[in-house]
Amino acid sequence: MEKIKKFYLSLSKEWRISFWVCIGLIFLTILRLSIWSARKSITPTPKTFIKQIKSENKNERKYGIYNAGNLKIKEALPEIEEIFQKDPDEEIKRVCAWSIGQIDFNKLLTYLDSSDRKIKEITFETILKIDKKNIDYLIDRFDKEDTETKLKILAYMNSPNYQDKLLKIVENDKEEIPIRKEALNILKEKGNFAEIETSLWALYYNEQNDEMKNYVYQVIKEMQKRSKK
């Protein structure tokens, strides 16, 4: 210590300033390394989020489920699925559905066949929330769906882009009348009459159901009137 003191006293004023500057830089470097090391040691890992998923605290559980999906942690999928199926909290169910879709989208699709109305509804909404283009997948399985789900799908088909698919739904005499009417209503508003007029007249002449037959005729007349303006 005495040697250090003598060394310091032997320095000129300028060198003493440089000495303290060096000491300060060394101190700051050590401090930054300590902070970085501390932060690194508490950085959440997949195990952290899996542990949070099992928490009794709702917010912590929701945070864990969300991050497991965001990081696509496959090990967390079974736990998230169990919560999705059993937890009565709708908010938690929605986070679960989103995370399942992020980890394994095909797994999320299987819940469209769930007998649980709420799970099916949340799955439907989540699929479209992930990407609106997924409506094409839902349209492809249109015939498998119940009336309520079909009406939801039709609500997303309110576009000229779906004219051909809407026409097929209208022409399907095995489909429920309210579904066929709704598809026809969309065609009335969005369809190109010049392109579908022949098909609509063919449908009118071949239709066996009087209610539907009269409705098709009304739509044709409305579209004819509009096309002449």
DAPE-V420015 format. One record per residue. N is the residue number from 1. RES is the residue in one letter. PHI is phi as a letter, one per 40 degrees, with the letter a starting at -180 (none if undefined). PSI is psi in radians with two decimals (999 if undefined). Layout:
# DAPE-V420015
<<N;RES;PHI;PSI> <N;RES;PHI;PSI>>
This chain:
# DAPE-V420015
<<1;M;none;-0.70> <2;E;c;-0.67> <3;K;c;-0.68> <4;I;c;-0.72> <5;K;c;-0.79> <6;K;c;-0.71> <7;F;c;-0.76> <8;Y;c;-0.76> <9;L;c;-0.43> <10;S;c;-0.20> <11;L;c;2.60> <12;S;c;2.99> <13;K;d;-0.75> <14;E;c;-0.73> <15;W;c;-0.55> <16;R;c;-0.68> <17;I;c;-0.79> <18;S;c;-0.66> <19;F;d;-0.83> <20;W;c;-0.55> <21;V;c;-0.76> <22;C;c;-0.75> <23;I;c;-0.73> <24;G;c;-0.74> <25;L;c;-0.73> <26;I;c;-0.74> <27;F;c;-0.81> <28;L;c;-0.66> <29;T;c;-0.78> <30;I;c;-0.71> <31;L;c;-0.79> <32;R;c;-0.70> <33;L;c;-0.65> <34;S;c;-0.75> <35;I;c;-0.78> <36;W;c;-0.73> <37;S;c;-0.69> <38;A;c;-0.75> <39;R;c;-0.72> <40;K;c;-0.65> <41;S;c;-0.36> <42;I;b;0.13> <43;T;c;2.19> <44;P;d;2.51> <45;T;b;2.95> <46;P;d;-0.66> <47;K;c;-0.59> <48;T;c;-0.83> <49;F;c;-0.65> <50;I;c;-0.66> <51;K;c;-0.70> <52;Q;c;-0.58> <53;I;d;-0.53> <54;K;c;0.03> <55;S;c;2.63> <56;E;c;-0.36> <57;N;c;2.16> <58;K;d;-0.84> <59;N;c;-0.68> <60;E;c;-0.70> <61;R;c;-0.75> <62;K;c;-0.73> <63;Y;c;-0.76> <64;G;c;-0.76> <65;I;c;-0.79> <66;Y;c;-0.84> <67;N;c;-0.55> <68;A;c;-0.67> <69;G;c;-0.75> <70;N;c;-0.64> <71;L;c;0.01> <72;K;f;0.89> <73;I;c;1.74> <74;K;c;-0.57> <75;E;c;-0.40> <76;A;c;-0.20> <77;L;d;-0.84> <78;P;d;-0.73> <79;E;c;-0.73> <80;I;c;-0.71> <81;E;c;-0.71> <82;E;c;-0.72> <83;I;c;-0.74> <84;F;d;-0.70> <85;Q;c;-0.56> <86;K;b;-0.48> <87;D;c;2.20> <88;P;c;-0.23> <89;D;c;2.04> <90;E;c;-0.63> <91;E;c;-0.75> <92;I;c;-0.71> <93;K;d;-0.71> <94;R;c;-0.70> <95;V;c;-0.71> <96;C;c;-0.82> <97;A;d;-0.76> <98;W;c;-0.78> <99;S;c;-0.70> <100;I;d;-0.75> <101;G;c;-0.58> <102;Q;c;-0.66> <103;I;c;-0.79> <104;D;a;1.65> <105;F;c;-0.67> <106;N;c;-0.57> <107;K;c;-0.71> <108;L;c;-0.70> <109;L;d;-0.54> <110;T;c;-0.42> <111;Y;c;-0.09> <112;L;c;-0.35> <113;D;c;0.16> <114;S;c;2.51> <115;S;c;-0.19> <116;D;c;2.00> <117;R;d;-0.75> <118;K;c;-0.75> <119;I;c;-0.75> <120;K;c;-0.75> <121;E;c;-0.81> <122;I;c;-0.68> <123;T;c;-0.80> <124;F;d;-0.87> <125;E;c;-0.66> <126;T;c;-0.69> <127;I;d;-0.73> <128;L;c;-0.48> <129;K;c;-0.66> <130;I;c;-0.73> <131;D;a;2.06> <132;K;c;-0.40> <133;K;c;-0.26> <134;N;c;-0.12> <135;I;d;-0.51> <136;D;c;-0.62> <137;Y;c;-0.72> <138;L;c;-0.63> <139;I;c;-0.67> <140;D;c;-0.44> <141;R;b;0.43> <142;F;d;-0.81> <143;D;c;-0.39> <144;K;c;-0.26> <145;E;c;2.84> <146;D;c;3.03> <147;T;d;-0.80> <148;E;c;-0.76> <149;T;c;-0.66> <150;K;c;-0.70> <151;L;c;-0.62> <152;K;c;-0.74> <153;I;c;-0.75> <154;L;c;-0.57> <155;A;c;-0.48> <156;Y;c;-0.05> <157;M;b;0.30> <158;N;c;1.12> <159;S;a;2.56> <160;P;c;-0.38> <161;N;c;-0.38> <162;Y;b;0.32> <163;Q;d;-0.86> <164;D;c;-0.71> <165;K;c;-0.64> <166;L;c;-0.70> <167;L;c;-0.68> <168;K;c;-0.66> <169;I;c;-0.75> <170;V;c;-0.66> <171;E;c;-0.25> <172;N;c;1.76> <173;D;c;-0.08> <174;K;c;-0.16> <175;E;c;2.68> <176;E;c;2.53> <177;I;d;-0.80> <178;P;d;-0.60> <179;I;c;-0.78> <180;R;c;-0.70> <181;K;c;-0.73> <182;E;c;-0.73> <183;A;c;-0.67> <184;L;c;-0.63> <185;N;c;-0.69> <186;I;c;-0.72> <187;L;c;-0.66> <188;K;c;-0.67> <189;E;c;-0.63> <190;K;b;-0.28> <191;G;c;2.76> <192;N;c;1.86> <193;F;c;-0.67> <194;A;c;-0.54> <195;E;c;-0.48> <196;I;b;0.00> <197;E;d;-0.83> <198;T;c;-0.74> <199;S;c;-0.66> <200;L;c;-0.68> <201;W;c;-0.68> <202;A;c;-0.70> <203;L;c;-0.75> <204;Y;c;-0.82> <205;Y;c;-0.46> <206;N;c;-0.19> <207;E;c;2.31> <208;Q;c;-0.43> <209;N;c;2.10> <210;D;c;-0.69> <211;E;c;-0.81> <212;M;c;-0.67> <213;K;d;-0.83> <214;N;c;-0.63> <215;Y;c;-0.71> <216;V;c;-0.72> <217;Y;c;-0.78> <218;Q;d;-0.76> <219;V;c;-0.74> <220;I;d;-0.81> <221;K;c;-0.69> <222;E;c;-0.71> <223;M;c;-0.61> <224;Q;c;-0.79> <225;K;c;-0.74> <226;R;c;-0.66> <227;S;c;-0.36> <228;K;c;-0.23> <229;K;c;999>>
